[in-house]
Amino acid sequence: MDKPILSVSATATQPARIGYRWHVLFWLLVGGIINYLDRASLSIAAPGMIQELGLTRTQIGLLGSVFAWTYALMQLPAGWLIDRFGAKRAYALGMIWWSVATWLTGVVGSISALLVMRALLAVGEAPCWPTAAKITAAWFPAKERGFATGIWDSSSKWGPALAPAVLVALMIAFGWRSLFHVTGAFGIAFALLFLVLYRNPRDSKRLSKGELAYIEAGGGGHERSLASSSLKWRWLFVRRSVWGMILGYFCVIWLWNIFLVFLPLYLLDRFHISFAQLGVVAGIPWVGGALGEIAVGYLAKKLVDRQLASPIGAKRLLIACCAVGAGVCAMALPFSHSLNATLALFTVGLAFLAAMIGSAWALAADIAPSSMVASVSAIQNFGGYFGGAFSPLVAGFIVDTTGSYALAFISGGIIVVCAAPFYWFMARKPIVEDVAVAQG
């Protein structure tokens, strides 16, 4: 059963044609691309860091794991802070923090200092996705959130897609340290623009009354504070739906982080392509991921429009189906012996994986009370990155020990399939504040 829809006039329930709400996605899309350019810089810089600093692949995996561990732990306070003090300040200040950490990564020269910088990067990036989910819940009706989330969350694929071409060119021309300097400076500039220009729906002068009424009819239109909620934050951890999202996202991000950290190195190690070729081919799978996520988000909207499923049911169904698809592609990778077939498996696998991630973020906004969207989103993300923290380290150890990526991809494929039952059987019901209070 989904959240009740507010009673409004018939005209308010009709969708505005191309409303201003879709322009708001520009901020979230660009901010997310910057976020993932900063994360992907490590995978592109890895060959140069291995050569100059004498790092092993296990240490590269450790850098990815330290980021993910810190990112996971910081989700819990980040979600609470966003819901308590507002999305705008949390998003801008977080971006400034992580951009400074990115820039400083290009200065340091030891494994210990690099570990500190990756941890600081994670602290700053922790509010980004929960904030985007809260902004989406405020700016979009429930039935459009899957499609809207698919658009802005596709930034996590456009970033790695752009990274090889852009960052490899920088690295060839100016060295691996330049990657971190350029992306860090760009992030600071964008954060300052967001802080000056972004407005909440009810404060926006560019949002028409008709469009605001339409958004409010679908359950959005206002960014509620945690201070106005009757539900205690700690009660979220006794909800079955929340635990379904935690455990399911654990499985999703396990495989996601293996792809994010090791895809470029895998192509170099397995097929011995040149570094210049890497700048072209390594971005292809992420384009597939971005397009797949947007397409599945649109499919979720159509399922709801045609009354074939509720907003929550459509997302759960698509997550379960995509989990199986992503797992099959990952497990098939070690048995692919050509570059083209491998790129095809990565591309299709990332399309399924990306669609799961976008649907999961949209599902959190549907299940959470409006005052706690960032908190529920962040708790789900905590589960994902707690699992994802281990996967790059485990994968790096497997490669260094066995000389092969096969076990890393096969085990990752099995784990991601396990996301299907968690989301399908557990993440079923929205959290209603008055019911939670009565039960508490």
Steps between C-alpha positions, in 0.01 A plus 500: 500500500645833398482832678168681475468765231391843611153609396514785251310631203484296180715746310776466757524127435580554132872509419657830405647471150871567542508652844776674685540194723689327218750788485589436864644164392781692328652586839484143621629356172804728476578469871486123473730497196756703695460262793578196288779666305668548837442136595601364159825698506651224713436225243645714218798620706570148633758397233696823556478464877615138481799603290602816689414402857557125474146408607359149461153414372405398851590853616294651217213283622568618856462863387161410357405313815601781737287739297204262514533424873515869588221582254281230652551613859443865413164424337326473837590846635475651150138391455401634841677835438335543159152435639568726798667800332393482135625366169643819350771570756591133543545452124712811443720466809552129435613570144747766613642257758545210257641727226771628733584139596519410130737787425725404792521140373711636216750642751577206729748223418467208743249221552414626850427853377296364209291298745428816701396689187265221391342501844452879488354468150245254636399732785423779253323278247276330758216761483487516117263216408268520806468874434412436135233250612349756738500770231329256260233415758429872543496588129320197348177305556547136601423352157776706332774443757631181340554672165637818662735298720614300198602825331703652783640168623619428145770756588673216687541336160561810287784589739692174445404512130660842459789426733712282270498744206537817709728374776725283284568803278587706809720222637692457176558874473561599862534184713264320735498779760331740257187283503433586862586870465263563209200307633542649847503859373195442280303362794565803718377736227181301443421479873513877535259543207257249652510677836408831337239386244310195628156545666247262659167460312297740715778762490555480123380796294522295179257228609139568394209455740352234275819296496539535876142374545576201274815416700313533830221274370759226455644536849780753434533876501648555843828405664400401851746521787573221744401741776137484380485118501319292763715198410826448689805439283600185687163339419604469139723207596207285610321530166507194275504712184811686618686175565400371158658807343814474717563134414400534136722801441789318668481246216468766229798714601724196552512445123475872417823580686686215329404646162576858607848427636623223272335536157787703345768280657319186384497619139871586521598173670279265297531643150824701525352802325693826495427777748376718214254225396381479859385861477254396229377153594478528880223758478271291278350277775410802713303656214299178491450530874368854474261421214380182670421682821301774326310242291403291802399813692270591211364145495415529870303818428310329216410202721345742748331714231331190356403383848693176461683558828522745789804732516657275763403176324639611163841581647518175698416295192760672283770471768440125529512442123812715453679321786485174307616668179796672668605178671500298178712760320756517783534122522546476121790750489783253579383280211516780243819488293456801269507869579172568320311225683645616832394859434152377410471306826625798702257730318191284545599408855545863596166588340329249731709604799440870443127443462498326839680791664269765355190299591630443853551873561153578366351218711652650816319828431170309459540295818630778727283764668554835327688636803747208494575440132870582540526283812343190341700554178821536701429189709451300180823646363675407825406138438626518144836653575557286807501206260664697223783589735620141503462419132794699348736369768379142455517530121850650511619223732350235269678647198836531676470146640361309202608720210141495374180705538273197450411430863443871569244533218326166564458562873385857429238368258365255757481770767313751280231241416428479875371859485182375327342317798594775746324769299210281387406339831607763754490854352124494451321756714534878552574632848201693635587738782181473706508118486864496609422731791209279611724192486782679684 
